Amino acid sequence: MTSPPPPELTSPEAASSLRTRLTGLGYSERGLAERLGRNALGLPRLFDHRWRERSPTTSALDPLIGLLLMGEETELSELAGLLEPDHIRALEEMRLIEVRGPWAQSHLNLFPCRGLLVATDNALPNPSLNKVSCLFPDSYVLANIVDRAPVDQALDLCTGSGIYALRAASHARAVVGVDISERAIAFSRFNAGFNDIRNVDFQVGDLYAPVAGSTFDLIIANAPFNPEPETPAGLEAPSGSQAAALFSGGRSGEELLSRVIAGLDRHLSPGGVCHLVTLLVHPTQGPDYRERVSQWLEGRLSDFDVLIWAIPWNHFERYKGDEAKTAFLKEHFERFEFGTISIRRRRAKEPIYYHGPPPQTAYPLFDEDGEIKLRIDDQAFAAYQPSAP
Ligand SMILES: C[S@@+](CC[C@H](N)C(=O)[O-])C[C@H]1O[C@@H](n2cnc3c(N)ncnc32)[C@H](O)[C@@H]1O
């Protein structure tokens, strides 16, 4: 089975009208959470395909949720009260939906994120398709926790749908998004056009390769991080193992993370900062986390400020029922955490190195409008500055 073709921007005007209509109907973090409920972070429960059973009350958004998030066949007559015929035509022409007789269906998902609408492949497992990653909760966290102070140049590595690049476009003069997957770049280019964002350039390539020689004030990445015994990291998926390849960080889980961090000295501008979201692995043997970060920074840890906000993560749970995977993880890893890693060039005499829980923040992390309550900005770093002797 081959992947359906990526979406294509046929008419910017039609895209703009469609976005305005969807947003006006409440197709936003708040609107979706009101219908789907919230997860522990406070985000809408976007991947619950039993949503109709779980909550019998209906909302005017139901046909759109069914069509654009849940992959359901939806009667065109149900959409008629929500969208104009031109909108439905635009959705079809842009390949966001397929229409068959009185039915519409989509092989894509359309996620709202802070006023953007972002197309990805759909969340339904289908390992034989070369998929563009959905906006999972970690995507929402990194898309929102980054400081929005104005910067000149920004880089989003492993961009997927382009979400972090598109968010950065609101406060950076120019943004580059890179992904090894041509399909991801086709989606991210579509998403830029669909959201009328013009200061982002998306390029196919391996991590920093397309931007060799350039420096950035902001680098963002959600590189694949799952420890995978069989699937190499960072390859465009050979068909049949794509689902794992999208998320594989190689056997250690750190093959791409380490390369992203190793590239910082070359690619961070003097005042630049890098934000990553990742699984933090703690192997049963070998150097501890701080030593590994130091190795990746070529032994120059004290030239950088490092702020790691992480919480314990039961990654074993994820493979319950898969005995081989669980045995591999148990043999090689003691424990896991999940969180953000932020690295900038050292600002003060004493370098910052903090690895621990984020500050006491009222959970859920997101408020009812989908606004995050934590930010990684200069103030966040300053809280961990060792006091001068
Ligand atoms: C988990 S997805 C992240 C997508 C998006 N940034 C997000 O967080 O929602 C990881 C992405 O990394 C890409 N990727 C894997 N190896 C890569 C490499 N060596 N260089 C650039 N991109 C890579 C994959 O194609 C995939 O789109």
The ligand as an SDF file (V2000), in Angstrom:
LIG
                    3D

 27 29  0  0  0  0  0  0  0  0999 V2000
    8.6400   12.4440   16.0310 C   0  0  0  0  0  0  0  0  0  0  0  0
    8.6950   13.2300   14.4760 S   0  0  0  0  0  0  0  0  0  0  0  0
    8.6370   14.9290   14.9880 C   0  0  0  0  0  0  0  0  0  0  0  0
    7.7550   15.7610   14.1020 C   0  0  0  0  0  0  0  0  0  0  0  0
    7.4690   17.1640   14.6180 C   0  0  0  0  0  0  0  0  0  0  0  0
    8.6780   17.9490   14.7650 N   0  0  0  0  0  0  0  0  0  0  0  0
    6.7250   17.1120   15.9510 C   0  0  0  0  0  0  0  0  0  0  0  0
    7.3790   17.1660   16.9860 O   0  0  0  0  0  0  0  0  0  0  0  0
    5.4980   16.9820   15.9500 O   0  0  0  0  0  0  0  0  0  0  0  0
   10.3600   13.0030   14.0360 C   0  0  0  0  0  0  0  0  0  0  0  0
   10.7410   13.5060   12.6520 C   0  0  0  0  0  0  0  0  0  0  0  0
   12.1440   13.3680   12.4830 O   0  0  0  0  0  0  0  0  0  0  0  0
   12.4040   13.0760   11.1330 C   0  0  0  0  0  0  0  0  0  0  0  0
   13.7830   12.5640   11.0290 N   0  0  0  0  0  0  0  0  0  0  0  0
   14.2260   11.3360   11.3590 C   0  0  0  0  0  0  0  0  0  0  0  0
   15.5450   11.2620   11.1470 N   0  0  0  0  0  0  0  0  0  0  0  0
   15.9570   12.4740   10.6890 C   0  0  0  0  0  0  0  0  0  0  0  0
   17.2130   12.9990   10.2950 C   0  0  0  0  0  0  0  0  0  0  0  0
   18.3150   12.2620   10.3350 N   0  0  0  0  0  0  0  0  0  0  0  0
   17.2660   14.2810    9.8680 N   0  0  0  0  0  0  0  0  0  0  0  0
   16.1380   15.0380    9.8150 C   0  0  0  0  0  0  0  0  0  0  0  0
   14.9150   14.5700   10.1640 N   0  0  0  0  0  0  0  0  0  0  0  0
   14.8260   13.3110   10.6120 C   0  0  0  0  0  0  0  0  0  0  0  0
   11.2960   12.1160   10.7800 C   0  0  0  0  0  0  0  0  0  0  0  0
   11.1140   12.0260    9.3680 O   0  0  0  0  0  0  0  0  0  0  0  0
   10.1060   12.7480   11.5070 C   0  0  0  0  0  0  0  0  0  0  0  0
    9.4250   13.6400   10.6710 O   0  0  0  0  0  0  0  0  0  0  0  0
  1  2  1  0
  2  3  1  0
  2 10  1  0
  3  4  1  0
  4  5  1  0
  5  6  1  0
  5  7  1  0
  7  8  2  0
  7  9  1  0
 10 11  1  0
 11 12  1  0
 11 26  1  0
 12 13  1  0
 13 14  1  0
 13 24  1  0
 14 15  1  0
 14 23  1  0
 15 16  2  0
 16 17  1  0
 17 18  1  0
 17 23  2  0
 18 19  1  0
 18 20  2  0
 20 21  1  0
 21 22  2  0
 22 23  1  0
 24 25  1  0
 24 26  1  0
 26 27  1  0
M  CHG  2   2   1   9  -1
M  END
$$$$
